[in-house]
Amino acid sequence: MYRVSKRDGVVVDFNVTKISAAIEKAFIACNKCCKGLYPLQKKS
């Protein structure tokens, strides 16, 4: 498995679950603040 260096210098195992949760939270936050600004389909 991969090892990563955190900001504080500690080296830990790469945790794909933690990364995917952070990405999911970012998408949810963007959808809440940008709702309606980037429509997926054109309105007729």
C-alpha positions in Angstrom: 0.0 0.0 0.0 1.0 3.6 -0.4 2.4 5.8 2.4 1.9 9.5 2.6 3.5 12.3 4.5 1.0 14.5 6.4 1.5 18.3 6.9 2.9 17.7 10.4 5.5 15.3 8.9 4.0 12.1 10.2 4.1 9.3 7.6 0.9 7.2 7.5 -0.8 4.6 5.3 -2.9 6.1 2.4 -6.6 5.9 3.4 -8.8 5.9 0.3 -11.9 5.9 2.4 -10.8 9.2 4.0 -10.0 10.8 0.7 -13.3 9.7 -1.0 -15.3 11.1 2.0 -13.5 14.4 1.7 -14.3 14.6 -2.1 -17.9 13.7 -1.5 -18.2 16.4 1.1 -16.7 18.9 -1.3 -19.2 18.0 -4.0 -22.1 18.3 -1.6 -20.9 21.7 -0.3 -20.5 22.9 -3.9 -24.0 21.8 -4.9 -25.5 23.6 -1.9 -23.7 26.9 -2.6 -23.8 26.8 -6.4 -27.3 25.4 -6.9 -28.8 26.8 -10.1 -25.6 28.5 -11.3 -24.5 25.5 -13.4 -27.7 23.7 -14.7 -27.2 20.3 -16.2 -29.8 20.9 -18.9 -31.0 24.0 -20.7 -34.5 25.1 -19.6 -37.0 25.3 -22.4 
